[in-house]
Amino acid sequence: MSSVDYLVRNVAAGDGRGVDAGSPMTRYYAAEGYPPGTWLGSGLNGLGASERAGSKVTEEQLRALFEDARSPFSEAALGKVPAKYPTRAERIERRIGSLPATMPADARGRAVERIRVEEQDTKTRKAVAGFDMTFSVPKSVSALWAVADHGLQVQLYDAHRAALAATLGLIEAEAVFTRLGSRGARRVRTGGVIAAAFDHWDSRTGDPQLHTHVTVANRVQGPDGKWRTIDSASLYRSAVACSETYNCLLADEVTRRVGIGWESRERGRGRRVAREIHGVPDALIAVFSQRSADIEAAVDTAVDDYVQRRGRRPSPRALNRMLQHITLDTRDRKKPTSLSDAAASWHTTAQDVLGENPTQWATSLVHTSRGGAGAVMLRADDLPTPLLMQTAVRVVDEVSGARSTWTRWNLSPRRCGRSPGWAGSSPPPTTPSPCGTGCCRTRSCT
């Protein structure tokens, strides 16, 4: 399956086109499937299409950009045409066709079988068309959003998109580079990315999971005005830090808009503490986390099998690879449904857990938080310089004591239970594993 086929079938699948009234998410309340994708990114300026930000994405535009490296609006070429590599079937056909016509039938049969086996074990090269960054709110936010009234839903969604936009701005300014010169010797800044954002409201098991796929095209404009591919190494290195930035910005946005506070919670043995909304019970989070529970159970089984075979627990790197494989192997195809049907199911589930009307509970939670002492919003300027310096020194000491080599991206706090990373059909062997919830995950779109 090509990259755009995957994008159309799984990321933009079942979008509710043709509905124009209402808020960005709830306007599709009664429509089948998810909202249509929208364009974003500073790279639109380089296309002379800044006015297209927020406009709907079409399949034709996706194919022009991600398959042919052309502007989705004018068909202008954006650098070199992506390399086309033969598929496995094409390689097999070519090798069989090169066999001597005079070869005996039995020898030919053995040769054909050998060719099929060899090609089956050979990876198919693909040009990297883009990168899929998944911005997903913590489960407590999804749970609250799922049962809240329309007004609260809009505020939580707007907080999510504001945190996403700010994080994408950081990525464009600090993590997106291209290369110039002989063999890409010079790393230079770019004019930003061209991306399509697709809002989804559930997980693959139907649990509420408010998240947005931001699919970034592997084409950026350098300072000389030419279009080239992204230096993906810089993007990889920034993944964890940008994930944590999104989480922190989301918490700030939710508190600023809604007034509720946050707390740290344990997530089980070997996992870092999580930041969740104060007052959302663990039982509600658990019942809405079936996908994560299924992955955890499969990982536990795989670890037990590993211990029995090798007599020791897997290393962190081996555990990351194991988790990544299981996450992809157990991933069902999305079954888009209407938000109205999903909400009805979520309300029934939540009422069984809460023992009261879920929407009234959500309203009460917000009102109680606003009526209390309230959260204190601090900026860096609000803290004395000596305290900031002490904090900076401590962070550097912690990182340098834990890693032999590190960069500025390693200085960001890491509260997530698992490091967000690249998750795709052919992930690099040294990348961290994908996170379950509450993070910005990044994977290559090939």
Long-range contacts (C-beta under 8 A, 24 or more apart in sequence): 2-67, 3-66, 3-67, 3-126, 3-129, 3-130, 3-445, 3-446, 4-59, 4-62, 4-63, 4-66, 4-67, 4-129, 6-445, 7-62, 7-66, 7-215, 7-445, 8-59, 8-62, 9-333, 10-333, 10-334, 11-37, 11-132, 11-198, 11-213, 11-215, 12-36, 12-37, 12-57, 12-59, 12-62, 12-196, 12-198, 13-334, 13-336, 14-334, 14-336, 15-198, 15-336, 16-338, 17-56, 23-150, 23-154, 23-157, 24-157, 24-161, 24-199, 25-153, 25-154, 25-157, 25-199, 25-201, 25-339, 26-150, 26-153, 26-154, 26-339, 28-338, 28-339, 29-338, 29-339, 29-340, 29-343, 30-338, 30-339, 30-340, 31-338, 31-339, 32-336, 32-337, 32-338, 33-336, 33-337, 33-338, 34-198, 34-199, 34-200, 34-201, 34-336, 35-198, 35-199, 37-196, 37-197, 37-198, 38-196, 38-197, 39-72, 39-194, 39-195, 39-196, 39-197, 40-165, 40-168, 40-195, 40-196, 40-197, 40-214, 41-168, 41-172, 41-192, 41-193, 41-194, 41-195, 41-216, 42-169, 42-172, 42-191, 42-192, 42-193, 43-190, 43-191, 43-192, 43-193, 43-194, 43-195, 43-217, 43-219, 43-220, 43-221, 44-192, 44-194, 45-191, 45-192, 46-191, 46-192, 46-221, 46-227, 47-71, 47-73, 47-74, 47-76, 47-194, 48-74, 49-73, 49-74, 57-196, 57-198, 62-196, 65-194, 65-217, 65-219, 66-129, 66-130, 66-215, 66-217, 66-445, 67-129, 69-217, 69-219, 69-227, 72-194, 77-227, 78-217, 78-219, 78-227, 79-219, 79-226, 79-227, 79-228, 79-229, 82-127, 82-129, 83-127, 84-127, 85-124, 85-125, 85-126, 85-127, 87-124, 88-119, 88-120, 88-122, 88-124, 91-119, 91-122, 92-116, 92-119, 95-119, 123-426, 126-426, 126-446, 127-446, 128-218, 128-229, 128-232, 128-444, 128-445, 128-446, 129-217, 129-218, 129-445, 129-446, 130-215, 130-216, 130-217, 130-218, 130-444, 130-445, 131-215, 131-216, 131-218, 131-230, 131-232, 131-235, 131-442, 131-443, 131-444, 131-445, 132-213, 132-214, 132-215, 132-216, 132-424, 132-442, 132-443, 132-444, 132-445, 133-168, 133-171, 133-213, 133-214, 133-215, 133-216, 133-440, 133-441, 133-442, 134-211, 134-212, 134-213, 134-214, 134-440, 134-441, 134-442, 134-443, 135-160, 135-163, 135-164, 135-167, 135-211, 135-212, 135-214, 135-246, 135-440, 136-209, 136-210, 136-211, 136-435, 136-437, 136-438, 136-439, 136-440, 136-441, 137-209, 137-210, 137-211, 137-250, 137-437, 137-438, 138-247, 138-250, 138-274, 138-275, 138-276, 138-277, 138-437, 138-438, 139-209, 139-276, 139-285, 139-288, 139-289, 139-292, 139-437, 139-438, 140-276, 140-277, 140-280, 140-285, 141-210, 141-250, 141-254, 141-277, 142-207, 142-208, 142-209, 142-210, 142-288, 142-437, 143-208, 143-280, 143-284, 143-285, 143-288, 143-350, 144-277, 144-280, 144-362, 144-365, 145-208, 145-210, 146-201, 146-208, 146-288, 146-342, 146-343, 146-346, 146-350, 147-343, 147-346, 147-347, 147-350, 147-358, 147-359, 147-361, 147-362, 148-359, 148-362, 148-363, 149-359, 149-362, 149-363, 152-258, 152-362, 152-363, 152-366, 155-257, 155-258, 156-210, 156-254, 156-257, 156-258, 157-210, 158-253, 158-257, 159-250, 159-253, 159-254, 159-256, 159-257, 159-258, 160-210, 160-212, 160-250, 160-253, 161-212, 162-249, 162-253, 163-246, 163-249, 163-250, 163-252, 163-253, 164-197, 164-212, 164-214, 164-246, 166-245, 166-249, 167-242, 167-245, 167-246, 167-249, 167-440, 168-193, 168-195, 168-214, 170-242, 170-245, 171-235, 171-238, 171-242, 174-238, 175-234, 175-235, 175-237, 175-238, 175-242, 176-220, 176-230, 176-234, 176-235, 177-230, 177-231, 177-234, 178-220, 178-222, 178-228, 178-229, 178-230, 178-231, 179-228, 179-231, 180-222, 180-224, 180-228, 184-231, 187-231, 187-234, 188-222, 188-223, 189-223, 190-220, 190-221, 190-222, 190-223, 190-230, 191-220, 191-221, 191-222, 192-220, 193-217, 193-220, 193-230, 194-219, 194-220, 200-334, 201-339, 201-342, 202-337, 202-342, 203-290, 203-291, 204-291, 204-331, 204-332, 204-333, 204-334, 205-290, 205-291, 205-294, 205-332, 206-290, 206-335, 206-337, 206-342, 206-345, 207-288, 207-289, 207-290, 207-291, 208-288, 208-342, 208-346, 209-291, 209-437, 215-445, 218-445, 232-444, 235-442, 236-422, 236-428, 236-431, 236-442, 237-407, 237-409, 238-409, 239-419, 239-420, 239-421, 239-422, 239-432, 239-440, 239-441, 239-442, 240-409, 240-410, 240-412, 240-414, 240-416, 240-419, 240-420, 240-421, 240-432, 241-409, 241-410, 241-411, 241-412, 242-440, 242-442, 243-416, 243-420, 243-435, 243-439, 243-440, 243-441, 244-412, 244-413, 244-414, 244-415, 244-416, 245-412, 246-439, 246-440, 247-275, 247-415, 247-416, 247-438, 247-439, 248-413, 251-275, 252-377, 255-375, 255-377, 256-377, 258-366, 258-369, 259-366, 259-369, 259-370, 259-374, 259-375, 260-365, 260-366, 260-369, 260-370, 260-375, 261-369, 261-374, 261-375, 262-375, 264-415, 267-417, 271-417, 271-418, 272-414, 272-415, 272-416, 272-417, 273-415, 274-415, 274-416, 274-417, 274-438, 275-415, 275-438, 278-369, 279-365, 279-368, 279-369, 280-365, 281-353, 281-354, 283-353, 284-350, 284-353, 284-354, 287-349, 287-350, 287-353, 288-346, 288-349, 288-350, 289-436, 289-437, 291-436, 292-436, 292-437, 294-330, 295-323, 295-326, 295-327, 295-330, 295-436, 298-326, 298-330, 299-323, 299-326, 302-326, 317-430, 319-433, 320-418, 320-419, 320-421, 320-432, 320-433, 321-429, 321-433, 323-418, 323-433, 323-434, 324-421, 324-423, 324-427, 324-433, 324-434, 327-423, 327-433, 327-434, 328-423, 328-425
